[in-house]
Amino acid sequence: MYNARMVKMIALYKRPADPAAFDKHYETVHKPLALKIPELAEFRSSKVIGGPAGKSPWYFMVELCFKDKDSFKRGIMSPESLAAAKDLDNFAKGACEVFFVEEQQTAPVPAGR
């Protein structure tokens, strides 16, 4: 049995030809657009540092977290969200995969295992 905690939009970005240009556009243009999305509870971003085989085709991951499905629906369909989606063509055209997920409540890992 599980209890849903939050709903997320996860964006995975492929490794860009010019990482510095990607980073600059993301930080100065795209991230500020994403942070304007209504009902956004948390914004998380991560650089991918590798995978089991070494270098990963993925470069960057973003999680937009919403407290529940209704908040997610309102946020993701907002004009602010649509503006952020439109900006993808300016720096990551064809290089971003998006997933919508429902986070599951997990048990804590026992100490000293």
Secondary structure, DSSP 8 states (H G I E B T S, - for coil): ---EEEEEEEEEEE--S-HHHHHHHIIIIIHHHHTT-TT--EEEEEE---BTTBS-SEEEEEEEEESSHHHHHHHHTSHHHHHHHHHHHHH-TT-EEEEEEEEE------TT-
